[in-house]
Amino acid sequence: MATQKKKRKRDIEKNYPVTQFVKKLRRLADCIEQGQRFQIQVAGERVSIPATAIINIEHERGDSSEEVEFQLRWTREK
């Protein structure tokens, strides 16, 4: 029986040029629309997002800046 490696905690933020970001968003939108799993590599690690992921948009405002985050959240399979 295969055992799964325990994944370490991770909090990465990666900047992308506009053209790469747009391509990733288009691939994500296509997968969401088709009910398919989405795979992406972020800072050298491949991440597989199930079609059942919860999608939300978050807006944060501070004293001098604002932020909008498009989030996908799911429970990892054991």
C-alpha positions in Angstrom: 0.0 0.0 0.0 1.4 3.4 -1.0 1.8 6.0 1.8 1.3 9.7 1.1 4.0 12.1 2.2 2.9 14.6 4.8 2.8 18.1 3.2 4.5 20.9 5.0 2.7 24.2 5.7 3.2 26.7 3.0 2.4 30.4 2.4 3.7 31.6 -0.9 2.9 34.8 -2.8 4.2 34.9 -6.4 4.0 37.8 -8.8 3.5 37.1 -12.5 3.7 39.2 -15.7 0.2 40.2 -16.9 0.3 37.8 -19.9 1.1 34.8 -17.8 -1.5 35.8 -15.2 -4.2 36.1 -17.9 -3.3 32.7 -19.3 -3.6 31.1 -15.8 -6.9 32.8 -15.2 -8.3 31.6 -18.5 -7.2 28.0 -17.8 -8.8 28.2 -14.4 -12.0 29.7 -15.7 -12.2 26.9 -18.4 -11.8 24.2 -15.7 -14.3 25.7 -13.4 -16.8 26.1 -16.2 -16.3 22.5 -17.3 -16.3 21.0 -13.8 -12.7 19.8 -14.1 -9.8 19.6 -11.8 -7.3 22.5 -12.2 -3.6 22.0 -11.9 -1.0 24.8 -11.5 2.6 25.0 -10.5 3.4 27.7 -7.9 7.0 28.4 -7.0 8.1 25.0 -8.0 5.3 22.9 -6.5 2.5 21.4 -8.5 -1.0 22.0 -6.9 -4.1 20.1 -8.0 -7.4 21.9 -7.2 -10.5 19.6 -7.3 -13.6 20.7 -9.2 -15.4 20.7 -5.9 -13.3 23.5 -4.4 -15.1 26.4 -2.8 -14.6 29.7 -4.6 -14.8 33.1 -3.0 -13.6 36.6 -3.5 -12.1 38.6 -0.6 -11.6 42.3 -0.4 -9.3 43.9 2.2 -8.7 47.6 2.9 -6.0 49.0 5.0 -4.9 52.6 5.8 -3.0 53.0 2.5 -3.8 50.0 0.3 -6.5 47.6 -0.9 -6.4 44.0 -2.0 -8.8 41.7 -3.8 -8.1 37.9 -3.6 -9.7 35.2 -5.7 -9.6 32.1 -3.5 -10.2 28.4 -4.0 -10.4 26.3 -0.9 -10.7 22.5 -0.5 -10.0 19.7 1.9 -7.0 17.6 1.0 -7.6 13.9 0.4 -6.0 11.6 2.9 
